Every structure is written in C-alpha cells, then in structure tokens.
C-alpha cells in the first residue's frame, strides 16, 4: 500500500514544485510566452504520475512498475550494506554473481527484471532516486516524472520556436495528452525513452538549425542516444534516419535545377538509408535482439509473445500471418500504422483503462479527419514535404507507428508503447491546419500563397513583411 506519510510528503513536494516552477515561469514569461504552460505542464505530468501509482497499486494490484521499484529498493539497500558492490552494479553488473550478493537484509530483486539489460537500467536509475525518497514508491514516481519532464518541455519549446502562434495547440500534443502523461510519467522504460527522444529532437534542432550551444547540445545528443539504446533501442532506429532527412532538407531544396534534383534526391535518400543502416549495424552490440540482423526474428517472436492472452489479456487485434520476410512485413504496414495511431476504437474498449484510450483515439481520429478536410489531401502532403520539422515529425510518427504496431498486436501494450509518437503526430496535424489557414488568407487577399516562406514556421518576422510589402500576383 501507499502509506499515509507518503501522501503528506507528496503534498509537500507539490508545494515545493509550485514555488520552484512558478518562479522560473514568471522570470521567463515575458521573453517566452509559451512559459504560461510551464506550471500546468509539470502538474499535468505529476497528476499522471499519481494516477499511474493509484492504478497500479489498487486496480492492477501490481505489475512491471512495482517489480522495478521493489527490485530497485533491494539495490538501494545494497548501497548501505555493501557500497562497493552497489557501485559495481550501478556501472552495469547484473550477472548471476551480482544477484547472489543480495540477502534477506537487502531483499532480492526480481530475476526477470534484474537479468534483462533493458529493465536493469530502470533499476539502476530508480535505486539512486529511492535513496532520496526514503523508499517511497509515490515520491520516487513523482521524482521520475519531474526529471523526465525536462526533455518533453525542451521539445515542446523547439516546436513553439517555429510556430509560436500555435503554442496552446502544441501544448496539447506535448504536455496534455492523457496517454502521454499517464504512461510517460511512471517508473517504466517508456518514461525515460519518451523523454530521451524529445531531448534528441531538441538537440538536433539546436545544433543544425539554430546553430547555438553546440558543445552542450552535442553532449545532450549523446545522453539522449544512450538512454534510448539502454531502454528502447528500436526508438533510436526510427529517430536516427528521420533526423538525417531533417538535417539534409535544405541542402536538397537549395538545388534549383529540376533535373539535378530529380537525380540527386533518390541518390541522397539511398545514401542516408545506407548511412543509417551502417550506423545501426555498428550499434548492433548495444541493441541486442533489436539489431537489424535479427529484426525479423524479433518481430516474429514479439508478435507471438504479445498474442499470449494469459499474459497480456484478450484485448488484441489481428495483423495477418507473418511469413518472416521483409516483403511480408511491408504487407502489414497499413494495419499496423492504423492500429498504432487510432486503435483501440472506442467500441473495442472493454475495460475502464481501455475506454480512456478509446476516447483519446477517437479525438485523434476526428482531428486527423478535420486536418485533411481543411487542408485537402494534396496540400497536406505539400505541407509535410515543404516544412522540414513537420516532415521529420510525420516520418517519425508513421515509422514509429509501424514499428510498434507490427510488433504489438495487443492493445494493452500498444497504448503504452506508442506514446513517443503522440506529440509529434498531434503537433503535425495542428501545423498542417495552420498552413492551410495561411493559404486561405493569402487567397482571400488576392496573394499567391508561397509555402517556401513557411519552411522555418511562422516565427520569422520577415514573413509578415513579405506579405505587406509584396503585392503578389493577383488571381484572375
């Protein structure tokens, strides 16, 4: 159970967070108006962490998160009994010899989370946090949510720097989506990996587009990449090639000759694909079963494992028979992407938790339909291809949706695994609607709409100056 003193301590923690964050918000609000969502953003995440704790303690009555925590408590106890051994394990020793060191005085970690390198990484971080929380599950969860908020907030501000007039709508995608604040706030691998991919996007933008804080942001990229490789290697497999396309965007569009571009663009894509494959193959040792060489077998085994109704419940969907080939995998693309983006549908929800996911997915589906209706399919494609940050976000959303959809034919796991794509997909839809609105405004004013003016978003002051100073071609 969660003890009474933990609730009192959590209340005190929320008060401290209020004063720390409101001071920073007030200091930055004038220069950065998006800081009006700073306090509400962190409180939404802390509420998600608290709700997450209640659900796992009193609805599910345990699960992976409690196994992580109690195993981390054993490591935390080891720090006071045998500090040298604790530091060895903190550096990555999760061998059988390391496990046998634990005794009744420390308690023993669950073997299934201790011996797996990915879950052991959760124990390492959580054991450090538990030292400062007096072994409180609730406080450790709140502290985890607070630390991981940093990456999400940085990525939100990155998108706002391009579209400051959409700060409220972008906040919905990054800070207030129920699935992201619930599944992305607890003591789970997903929480750390979600924050890491957001931090990666922020770092890439700072280095290659804003061209500032290069040294510190390079260090940030390394940390973000390591966290993704520790917890969710397939996440790095998806974001890395998307980042290469994002970074290379302006080098391609600056080519004026259509013939040269027609030849060069396919070559550039093949080169980036080859570079991505090379890098990911070299990281094969860090990616274990997620390495490219074993990807098909991993997908087959994961599909089989997550189809186990006894372990994961009966809330699953059919992907079709997988024949173990890349061609057969591509055949599952539409079903997998649709499942990750929009399912479970509301009529497929059979539990209260699934019902919440179904309601959110219904809202996302309606938003996607509205975006397509307002922009039109052709302009939506033009907007995606014409704005580099949107291109990156949509590519990541679709590829990540395919990755988790094809490996997770179980709704219970899918709603948790897909959270990194949620803010990018939602934000892309809002940006497409915004660009469609700009096109309508130009047409109503008799000005030819030029998507090139929006490649760096709506934050560039010269966009307004161009509209005022250049009459444009009048429509006949």
C-alpha positions as CSV (number, residue, x, y, z in Angstrom):
1,X,0.0,0.0,0.0
2,X,0.9,3.7,-0.2
3,X,1.4,4.9,3.4
4,X,-0.2,8.0,4.8
5,X,3.1,9.7,5.3
6,X,3.8,9.3,1.6
7,X,0.7,11.3,0.7
8,X,1.8,14.0,3.1
9,X,5.3,14.1,1.7
10,X,3.9,14.1,-1.8
11,X,1.7,17.2,-0.9
12,X,4.8,19.0,0.4
13,X,6.7,18.0,-2.8
14,X,3.9,19.5,-4.9
15,X,4.1,22.8,-2.9
16,X,7.9,22.9,-3.4
17,X,7.5,22.2,-7.2
18,X,4.9,25.0,-7.3
19,X,7.3,27.7,-6.0
20,X,10.3,26.5,-8.0
21,X,8.4,26.3,-11.3
22,X,6.3,29.5,-10.9
23,X,9.5,31.5,-10.1
24,X,11.1,30.3,-13.3
25,X,7.8,30.8,-15.2
26,X,7.5,34.4,-14.1
27,X,11.1,35.1,-14.9
28,X,10.8,33.7,-18.5
29,X,7.2,34.6,-19.4
30,X,7.8,38.0,-20.9
31,X,10.5,36.8,-23.3
32,X,8.9,33.4,-23.9
33,X,5.1,33.5,-23.8
34,X,4.9,29.7,-24.0
35,X,6.0,29.6,-20.4
36,X,2.4,30.2,-19.4
37,X,2.1,26.4,-19.8
38,X,5.2,25.6,-17.8
39,X,3.4,25.2,-14.4
40,X,0.3,23.4,-15.8
41,X,2.6,21.2,-17.9
42,X,4.6,19.9,-14.9
43,X,1.4,19.5,-12.8
44,X,-0.2,17.5,-15.6
45,X,2.7,15.2,-15.6
46,X,2.7,14.9,-11.8
47,X,-1.0,14.2,-11.8
48,X,-0.3,11.5,-14.4
49,X,2.3,10.0,-12.2
50,X,0.0,10.0,-9.2
51,X,-2.9,8.5,-11.1
52,X,-0.4,5.9,-12.5
53,X,0.6,4.9,-9.0
54,X,-3.1,4.5,-7.9
55,X,-4.0,2.4,-10.9
56,X,-1.0,0.1,-10.5
57,X,-1.4,-0.3,-6.7
58,X,-5.2,-0.6,-6.4
59,X,-6.6,-1.5,-9.8
60,X,-3.9,-3.8,-11.3
61,X,-2.6,-4.7,-7.9
62,X,1.0,-4.8,-9.1
63,X,2.8,-5.0,-12.4
64,X,6.1,-4.2,-14.1
65,X,6.4,-0.8,-12.3
66,X,6.1,-2.4,-8.8
67,X,8.6,-5.1,-9.8
68,X,11.0,-2.3,-11.0
69,X,10.6,-0.4,-7.8
70,X,10.9,-3.2,-5.3
71,X,13.9,-4.5,-7.2
72,X,15.4,-1.0,-7.1
73,X,14.8,-0.9,-3.4
74,X,16.9,-4.0,-3.0
75,X,19.7,-2.3,-4.9
76,X,19.2,0.8,-2.8
77,X,19.5,-1.3,0.4
78,X,22.7,-2.8,-1.0
79,X,24.2,0.7,-1.2
80,X,24.1,0.9,2.6
81,X,25.2,-2.7,3.2
82,X,27.9,-3.1,0.5
83,X,28.6,0.2,-1.2
84,X,31.4,-1.1,-3.4
85,X,29.3,-3.8,-4.8
86,X,26.4,-1.4,-5.3
87,X,28.7,0.9,-7.4
88,X,29.7,-2.2,-9.5
89,X,26.1,-2.9,-10.2
90,X,25.4,0.8,-10.9
91,X,28.1,0.5,-13.6
92,X,26.2,-2.3,-15.2
93,X,27.0,-5.6,-13.5
94,X,23.8,-7.6,-13.5
95,X,25.3,-11.1,-13.6
96,X,24.3,-14.1,-11.6
97,X,27.2,-13.4,-9.2
98,X,25.8,-9.9,-8.6
99,X,22.4,-11.3,-7.9
100,X,23.7,-13.8,-5.3
101,X,25.1,-10.9,-3.3
102,X,21.6,-9.9,-2.2
103,X,20.4,-11.3,1.1
104,X,17.4,-11.2,3.4
105,X,18.8,-8.0,4.8
106,X,18.6,-6.3,1.4
107,X,15.8,-8.3,-0.2
108,X,16.4,-9.8,-3.6
109,X,15.5,-8.2,-6.9
110,X,13.1,-10.0,-9.3
111,X,15.2,-12.0,-11.6
112,X,13.2,-11.2,-14.7
113,X,14.0,-7.5,-14.4
114,X,17.5,-7.9,-12.9
115,X,19.0,-10.1,-15.7
116,X,17.5,-8.2,-18.6
117,X,19.8,-5.3,-19.6
118,X,16.9,-3.0,-20.6
119,X,14.9,-3.4,-17.4
120,X,18.0,-3.4,-15.2
121,X,18.7,0.1,-16.5
122,X,15.4,1.1,-14.8
123,X,16.6,-0.4,-11.5
124,X,19.9,1.5,-11.7
125,X,18.3,4.9,-12.1
126,X,15.4,4.2,-9.7
127,X,17.7,2.9,-7.0
128,X,19.5,6.2,-6.9
129,X,16.2,8.1,-6.7
130,X,15.0,5.9,-3.9
131,X,17.9,6.9,-1.8
132,X,16.4,10.5,-1.7
133,X,12.8,9.4,-1.2
134,X,13.0,7.3,1.9
135,X,11.9,4.2,-0.1
136,X,8.6,5.7,-1.1
137,X,7.0,4.4,-4.3
138,X,4.9,7.5,-4.7
139,X,7.7,10.0,-4.2
140,X,10.0,8.1,-6.5
141,X,7.4,8.1,-9.2
142,X,6.9,11.9,-8.8
143,X,10.6,12.5,-8.9
144,X,10.9,10.4,-12.1
145,X,8.1,12.4,-13.7
146,X,9.8,15.7,-12.7
147,X,13.2,14.7,-14.2
148,X,11.7,13.4,-17.4
149,X,9.6,16.5,-17.9
150,X,12.8,18.3,-19.0
151,X,13.1,16.5,-22.3
152,X,9.4,16.9,-23.1
153,X,9.4,20.6,-22.3
154,X,12.5,21.2,-24.4
155,X,11.0,19.5,-27.4
156,X,7.7,21.5,-26.9
157,X,9.7,24.7,-27.0
158,X,11.5,23.6,-30.1
159,X,8.2,23.3,-32.0
160,X,7.0,26.6,-30.5
161,X,10.1,28.3,-31.8
162,X,8.8,27.6,-35.3
163,X,5.1,28.1,-34.7
164,X,4.7,30.5,-31.7
165,X,1.1,31.3,-32.6
166,X,0.3,27.6,-32.0
167,X,1.8,27.4,-28.5
168,X,-1.5,26.4,-27.0
169,X,-2.3,23.7,-29.5
170,X,1.3,22.4,-29.4
171,X,0.9,22.2,-25.6
172,X,-2.0,19.9,-26.1
173,X,0.2,17.5,-28.1
174,X,3.3,17.6,-25.9
175,X,2.1,18.4,-22.4
176,X,-1.6,17.4,-22.0
177,X,-2.3,14.2,-24.0
178,X,-3.7,11.8,-21.4
179,X,-1.9,8.7,-22.7
180,X,1.5,10.5,-22.7
181,X,1.1,11.9,-19.2
182,X,-0.1,8.6,-17.8
183,X,2.2,6.1,-19.5
184,X,5.1,8.6,-19.7
185,X,5.3,9.5,-16.1
186,X,5.8,6.3,-14.0
187,X,8.7,4.1,-13.1
188,X,8.9,2.5,-16.6
189,X,11.2,2.2,-19.5
190,X,8.7,4.1,-21.6
191,X,9.0,7.2,-19.4
192,X,12.8,7.6,-19.8
193,X,12.8,6.7,-23.5
194,X,10.0,9.1,-24.3
195,X,11.9,12.0,-22.6
196,X,15.1,10.9,-24.4
197,X,13.6,11.1,-27.9
198,X,12.2,14.5,-27.2
199,X,15.6,15.6,-25.9
200,X,17.2,14.2,-29.1
201,X,14.9,16.3,-31.3
202,X,15.7,19.4,-29.3
203,X,19.4,18.8,-29.5
204,X,19.4,18.2,-33.3
205,X,17.5,21.5,-33.8
206,X,19.8,23.4,-31.6
207,X,23.0,22.2,-33.4
208,X,22.0,22.0,-37.0
209,X,19.3,24.7,-37.3
210,X,19.6,27.2,-34.5
211,X,23.4,26.7,-34.5
212,X,23.9,27.6,-30.8
213,X,25.1,25.9,-27.7
214,X,26.9,23.3,-29.9
215,X,29.1,21.7,-27.2
216,X,26.4,21.3,-24.5
217,X,23.8,20.2,-27.1
218,X,26.2,17.6,-28.5
219,X,26.6,16.2,-25.0
220,X,22.8,16.2,-24.8
221,X,22.5,14.2,-28.0
222,X,24.9,11.6,-26.7
223,X,23.0,11.3,-23.4
224,X,19.7,11.0,-25.3
225,X,21.1,8.4,-27.7
226,X,22.4,6.3,-24.8
227,X,19.2,6.5,-22.9
228,X,17.2,5.3,-26.0
229,X,19.7,2.5,-26.6
230,X,19.5,1.5,-22.9
231,X,15.8,1.4,-22.7
232,X,14.2,1.2,-26.2
233,X,16.8,0.6,-29.0
234,X,14.2,0.5,-31.7
235,X,13.3,4.1,-30.9
236,X,16.8,5.2,-31.9
237,X,16.4,3.0,-35.0
238,X,13.5,5.1,-36.1
239,X,14.5,8.6,-35.0
240,X,18.1,8.5,-36.4
241,X,17.2,8.2,-40.1
242,X,14.4,10.8,-39.7
243,X,16.9,13.2,-38.2
244,X,19.2,12.6,-41.2
245,X,16.4,13.6,-43.6
246,X,15.6,16.6,-41.4
247,X,19.2,17.8,-41.3
248,X,19.7,17.3,-45.1
249,X,16.5,19.1,-46.1
250,X,17.9,22.5,-47.0
251,X,20.8,21.0,-48.9
252,X,18.3,19.3,-51.2
253,X,15.8,22.1,-51.6
254,X,18.5,24.7,-52.5
255,X,19.2,22.8,-55.7
256,X,17.4,24.9,-58.4
257,X,17.8,22.6,-61.3
258,X,14.8,20.2,-61.5
259,X,16.9,17.7,-63.5
260,X,19.7,17.7,-60.9
261,X,17.2,17.5,-58.1
262,X,15.4,14.6,-59.8
263,X,18.6,12.7,-59.9
264,X,20.1,13.8,-56.6
265,X,17.2,13.3,-54.3
266,X,16.9,9.5,-54.8
267,X,20.7,9.3,-54.5
268,X,20.6,11.3,-51.3
269,X,17.8,9.1,-49.9
270,X,19.8,5.9,-50.7
271,X,22.9,7.4,-49.2
272,X,21.1,8.4,-46.0
273,X,19.5,5.0,-45.8
274,X,22.9,3.4,-46.3
275,X,24.4,5.6,-43.6
276,X,21.6,4.8,-41.2
277,X,22.0,1.0,-41.8
278,X,25.7,1.3,-41.3
279,X,25.4,3.2,-38.0
280,X,22.7,0.9,-36.7
281,X,24.7,-2.2,-37.7
282,X,27.7,-0.9,-35.8
283,X,25.4,-0.4,-32.8
284,X,24.2,-4.0,-33.1
285,X,26.1,-5.0,-29.9
286,X,24.2,-2.3,-28.0
287,X,20.9,-3.2,-29.5
288,X,20.9,-7.0,-28.8
289,X,17.7,-8.5,-30.2
290,X,16.8,-5.2,-31.7
291,X,19.8,-5.2,-34.1
292,X,18.9,-5.1,-37.8
293,X,20.3,-8.5,-38.4
294,X,17.8,-10.1,-36.0
295,X,14.9,-7.7,-36.6
296,X,12.6,-10.1,-38.5
297,X,13.0,-12.8,-35.9
298,X,12.5,-10.3,-33.1
299,X,9.3,-9.1,-34.7
300,X,8.0,-12.7,-35.2
301,X,8.8,-13.6,-31.5
302,X,7.3,-10.4,-30.2
303,X,4.1,-10.9,-32.1
304,X,3.8,-14.4,-30.8
305,X,4.6,-13.3,-27.2
306,X,2.2,-10.3,-27.1
307,X,-0.6,-12.5,-28.6
308,X,-0.5,-14.5,-25.3
309,X,-3.9,-13.8,-23.8
310,X,-3.0,-15.2,-20.4
311,X,-0.1,-12.9,-20.0
312,X,-1.4,-9.7,-21.8
313,X,-5.1,-10.1,-21.8
314,X,-7.6,-10.7,-24.7
315,X,-7.5,-7.1,-26.0
316,X,-5.7,-7.8,-29.2
317,X,-6.0,-7.3,-33.0
318,X,-5.1,-9.3,-36.0
319,X,-2.2,-8.3,-38.2
320,X,-2.4,-11.2,-40.6
321,X,0.0,-14.1,-41.0
322,X,3.7,-13.0,-40.9
323,X,5.9,-15.1,-43.2
324,X,9.2,-13.9,-41.8
325,X,10.2,-11.8,-44.9
326,X,10.7,-8.1,-45.4
327,X,8.0,-8.2,-48.2
328,X,5.6,-9.9,-45.8
329,X,6.4,-7.3,-43.2
330,X,5.5,-4.5,-45.6
331,X,2.2,-6.1,-46.2
332,X,1.3,-5.5,-42.6
333,X,2.1,-1.7,-42.9
334,X,-1.4,-0.3,-43.3
335,X,-3.0,-2.4,-40.5
336,X,-0.1,-1.7,-38.1
337,X,0.0,2.0,-38.7
338,X,-3.7,2.4,-38.3
339,X,-3.7,0.4,-35.1
340,X,-0.9,2.4,-33.5
341,X,-2.4,5.8,-34.5
342,X,-6.2,5.2,-34.0
343,X,-6.9,2.0,-32.1
344,X,-8.3,0.7,-29.9
345,X,-11.5,2.2,-31.3
346,X,-14.0,3.2,-28.6
347,X,-16.2,0.2,-29.3
348,X,-13.2,-2.1,-28.8
349,X,-12.6,-0.9,-25.3
350,X,-13.7,-3.5,-22.7
351,X,-12.1,-2.1,-19.5
352,X,-12.1,1.4,-17.9
353,X,-8.5,2.0,-18.8
354,X,-9.1,0.9,-22.5
355,X,-12.1,3.2,-22.6
356,X,-9.9,6.2,-21.8
357,X,-7.6,5.2,-24.6
358,X,-10.5,4.7,-26.9
359,X,-11.8,8.2,-26.2
360,X,-8.4,9.7,-26.8
361,X,-8.0,7.7,-30.1
362,X,-11.5,8.9,-31.2
363,X,-10.4,12.5,-30.6
364,X,-7.2,11.9,-32.6
365,X,-9.1,10.3,-35.5
366,X,-11.5,13.3,-35.6
367,X,-8.6,15.7,-35.5
368,X,-6.9,13.9,-38.4
369,X,-10.1,14.0,-40.5
370,X,-10.6,17.7,-39.8
371,X,-7.0,18.4,-40.8
372,X,-7.5,16.5,-44.1
373,X,-10.8,18.2,-44.8
374,X,-9.4,21.7,-44.1
375,X,-6.2,21.3,-45.9
376,X,-7.1,18.7,-48.6
377,X,-5.0,15.6,-49.1
378,X,-2.7,17.2,-51.8
379,X,-2.0,20.3,-49.7
380,X,-1.4,18.2,-46.6
381,X,1.3,16.3,-48.5
382,X,2.7,19.6,-49.8
383,X,2.8,21.0,-46.2
384,X,4.5,17.9,-44.9
385,X,7.1,17.9,-47.6
386,X,7.5,21.7,-47.5
387,X,8.3,22.3,-43.8
388,X,11.3,20.3,-42.5
389,X,10.3,19.9,-38.9
390,X,6.9,18.7,-40.0
391,X,8.5,16.3,-42.4
392,X,10.6,14.9,-39.6
393,X,7.7,14.7,-37.2
394,X,5.4,12.9,-39.7
395,X,8.1,10.5,-40.8
396,X,8.9,9.6,-37.2
397,X,5.2,9.2,-36.3
398,X,4.4,6.9,-39.3
399,X,7.6,4.8,-39.0
400,X,7.3,4.5,-35.2
401,X,3.6,3.6,-35.5
402,X,4.6,0.9,-37.9
403,X,7.3,-0.3,-35.6
404,X,5.2,-0.6,-32.5
405,X,2.0,-1.6,-34.4
406,X,3.7,-4.6,-36.2
407,X,5.3,-5.8,-33.1
408,X,2.5,-5.3,-30.6
409,X,-0.8,-6.9,-31.6
410,X,-2.1,-6.3,-28.1
411,X,-4.0,-3.1,-27.2
412,X,-2.9,-3.2,-23.6
413,X,0.8,-2.9,-24.5
414,X,0.2,-0.8,-27.7
415,X,-1.3,2.2,-25.8
416,X,1.9,2.3,-23.7
417,X,4.5,1.7,-26.4
418,X,3.1,4.3,-28.8
419,X,3.4,7.4,-26.6
420,X,6.5,8.8,-28.2
421,X,4.7,9.3,-31.5
422,X,1.7,11.0,-29.9
423,X,3.0,14.6,-29.5
424,X,4.7,14.6,-32.9
425,X,1.6,13.4,-34.7
426,X,-0.8,15.7,-32.9
427,X,1.5,18.7,-33.5
428,X,1.9,17.9,-37.2
429,X,-1.9,17.9,-37.6
430,X,-2.2,21.3,-36.0
431,X,0.6,22.7,-38.1
432,X,-1.0,21.4,-41.3
433,X,-4.3,23.1,-40.4
434,X,-2.4,26.3,-39.6
435,X,-0.7,26.3,-43.0
436,X,-4.0,25.6,-44.7
437,X,-5.4,28.7,-42.9
438,X,-2.5,30.8,-44.1
439,X,-3.1,29.7,-47.7
440,X,-6.8,30.7,-47.4
441,X,-5.9,34.1,-46.0
442,X,-3.5,34.7,-48.9
443,X,-6.0,33.7,-51.5
444,X,-8.7,35.9,-49.9
445,X,-6.3,38.8,-50.1
446,X,-5.5,38.0,-53.7
447,X,-1.9,37.0,-53.0
448,X,-0.3,33.9,-54.3
449,X,0.5,31.5,-51.5
450,X,4.2,30.6,-51.2
451,X,4.9,27.6,-48.9
452,X,8.6,28.4,-49.0
453,X,8.0,31.3,-46.7
454,X,6.9,28.9,-44.0
455,X,9.8,26.4,-44.2
456,X,11.0,27.8,-40.8
457,X,7.5,28.2,-39.5
458,X,5.6,31.3,-38.7
459,X,8.1,32.7,-36.2
460,X,10.1,34.6,-38.9
461,X,9.2,38.3,-38.8
462,X,10.1,38.7,-42.5
463,X,7.0,36.5,-43.4
464,X,4.7,39.3,-42.4
465,X,6.9,41.9,-44.1
466,X,6.8,40.0,-47.3
467,X,3.0,39.8,-47.2
468,X,2.7,43.5,-46.6
469,X,5.4,44.7,-49.0
470,X,4.9,42.4,-51.9
471,X,1.5,42.6,-53.7
472,X,2.0,39.2,-55.3
473,X,0.2,38.0,-58.4
474,X,-3.5,38.8,-58.4
475,X,-5.8,36.0,-59.2
476,X,-7.7,36.3,-62.4
